[in-house]
Amino acid sequence: MTAPAAPSLFDALALNGVPLRNRLVVAPMTRISASDAGVATEAMRRYYTGFARGGFGLIVTEGIYTDRAYAQGYAGQPGLTDAQQAHAWQRVVAAVHQAGGRIVAQLMHAGALSQANRFRDDTVGPSAVQPRGQQMPVYGGKGPYRMPRAMGEAEILQAIDGFAQAARLAREAGFDGVEIHGANGYLLDQFLTGHTNQRQDGWGGGIAQRMRLLLETISAVRAAVGAGFVVGARLSQGKVNDFTHKWPEGAEGANAVFAALAASAVDYLHVTEHEAWQSAFADGGATLVQHARRAAPGLAIIANGGLHAPSRAAGMLSHGATLVALGRGALANPDWPLRVRAGQPLRPFDAAVLAPLADLKDAELALRDASAAATPA
Ligand SMILES: Cc1cc2nc3c(=O)[nH]c(=O)nc-3n(C[C@H](O)[C@H](O)[C@H](O)COP(=O)(O)O)c2cc1C
């Protein structure tokens, strides 16, 4: 008998009962194109629908803020905190479904990396530690991040509740699931990271204690949405303000993190690295996806990071990934699945689309409409 072949990128699968037509996922990408009130716009509906028309099985939205306190990170970021915002997302979701795609809402609390928040003038985090790096100009920021205030116990519980309420609104809006943003240096990752979490109370300490906020958020979200709704979590080593950060606990720490998530109520893990096919640590050993697969054998895993070449994307499935997410490759090729299936060439990513700001551009949307119409179904 021969070993079963790794699945193809074009094989269907189901995620907690949600049927996906293939294993190709659009990675979450903040495009700061919502209204001042955090309401998803018509441009966003066209943008997301273009990916579904282009053949992607699953779309993860940009990071959506979860409360009307400290969660918002950027001007123009959409929220899921009231009926108006939920209603606008409903239109986006319906259009994506109509085009044969599925869509989960990425729930995000920016914490100390917030650059703009219409509800608050200051920022909070696990501890009063100045974030590394500089604010991102493509999201309207300038200069160093503000010094955050350490969150009190009640504020932490409020933040968890924000995730739960936003998840409930996501379900009501018709989303196929939610992804809890535990990656890239935002609030949940600030708690997970030793140098930003210097707390002496029950939310800080060793890596297991530093995971508490993420795990309690997952529990609260699951309790809010019930068993039959997709809940995922995104994890990374690198951060938007500290690109090359590696978990200092190495392979052992990765094992602890992924094993705890395997025992949690998530349906999938979304693991992102700059180049997902590289060794996760300086030991020259396994990729982060392989570490995740070993510690969480039963969980669906989305691999992300530099996987826009079809061979690289397919290769991650033999590393144990269940699905593959494309960010910049999907921006350049919103019809990546249709193109690759038809043997058509892929366009290279042009960073000009994110300049001077990362907002959606008319030309980009027009190209997307045209290419979706021109590519055979
Ligand atoms: C314009 C832009 C916005 C992004 N916004 C988010 C976001 O809101 N949430 C998130 O988890 N990752 C975000 N990312 C990271 C991507 O999801 C992805 O991890 C990264 O682009 C690497 O994948 P790629 O090599 O396929 O582009 C963003 C990336 C880009 C290029």
The ligand as an SDF file (V2000), in Angstrom:
LIG
                    3D

 31 33  0  0  0  0  0  0  0  0999 V2000
   -2.0460   45.5330    3.2330 C   0  0  0  0  0  0  0  0  0  0  0  0
   -1.9460   44.4520    4.2730 C   0  0  0  0  0  0  0  0  0  0  0  0
   -2.7780   44.4760    5.3690 C   0  0  0  0  0  0  0  0  0  0  0  0
   -2.7370   43.4800    6.3390 C   0  0  0  0  0  0  0  0  0  0  0  0
   -3.6400   43.4850    7.3720 N   0  0  0  0  0  0  0  0  0  0  0  0
   -3.7180   42.4190    8.2160 C   0  0  0  0  0  0  0  0  0  0  0  0
   -4.7890   42.2900    9.1410 C   0  0  0  0  0  0  0  0  0  0  0  0
   -5.7070   43.1150    9.2230 O   0  0  0  0  0  0  0  0  0  0  0  0
   -4.7880   41.2090    9.9520 N   0  0  0  0  0  0  0  0  0  0  0  0
   -3.8150   40.2460    9.8890 C   0  0  0  0  0  0  0  0  0  0  0  0
   -3.8650   39.2710   10.6450 O   0  0  0  0  0  0  0  0  0  0  0  0
   -2.8100   40.3250    8.9830 N   0  0  0  0  0  0  0  0  0  0  0  0
   -2.7560   41.3700    8.1410 C   0  0  0  0  0  0  0  0  0  0  0  0
   -1.7830   41.4190    7.1710 N   0  0  0  0  0  0  0  0  0  0  0  0
   -0.8290   40.2980    7.0420 C   0  0  0  0  0  0  0  0  0  0  0  0
   -1.3140   39.3100    5.9710 C   0  0  0  0  0  0  0  0  0  0  0  0
   -2.4880   38.6450    6.4090 O   0  0  0  0  0  0  0  0  0  0  0  0
   -0.2460   38.2550    5.6720 C   0  0  0  0  0  0  0  0  0  0  0  0
    0.0970   37.6000    6.8630 O   0  0  0  0  0  0  0  0  0  0  0  0
    1.0190   38.8580    5.0550 C   0  0  0  0  0  0  0  0  0  0  0  0
    0.7170   39.6930    3.9670 O   0  0  0  0  0  0  0  0  0  0  0  0
    1.9640   37.7440    4.5920 C   0  0  0  0  0  0  0  0  0  0  0  0
    1.3220   36.9240    3.6250 O   0  0  0  0  0  0  0  0  0  0  0  0
    1.6830   37.0710    2.0560 P   0  0  0  0  0  0  0  0  0  0  0  0
    3.1620   36.7830    1.9350 O   0  0  0  0  0  0  0  0  0  0  0  0
    0.8260   36.0530    1.3690 O   0  0  0  0  0  0  0  0  0  0  0  0
    1.3860   38.4820    1.6650 O   0  0  0  0  0  0  0  0  0  0  0  0
   -1.7940   42.4270    6.2070 C   0  0  0  0  0  0  0  0  0  0  0  0
   -0.9270   42.4180    5.1090 C   0  0  0  0  0  0  0  0  0  0  0  0
   -1.0130   43.3950    4.1290 C   0  0  0  0  0  0  0  0  0  0  0  0
   -0.1010   43.3080    2.9230 C   0  0  0  0  0  0  0  0  0  0  0  0
  1  2  1  0
  2  3  1  0
  2 30  2  0
  3  4  2  0
  4  5  1  0
  4 28  1  0
  5  6  2  0
  6  7  1  0
  6 13  1  0
  7  8  2  0
  7  9  1  0
  9 10  1  0
 10 11  2  0
 10 12  1  0
 12 13  2  0
 13 14  1  0
 14 15  1  0
 14 28  1  0
 15 16  1  0
 16 17  1  0
 16 18  1  0
 18 19  1  0
 18 20  1  0
 20 21  1  0
 20 22  1  0
 22 23  1  0
 23 24  1  0
 24 25  2  0
 24 26  1  0
 24 27  1  0
 28 29  2  0
 29 30  1  0
 30 31  1  0
M  END
$$$$
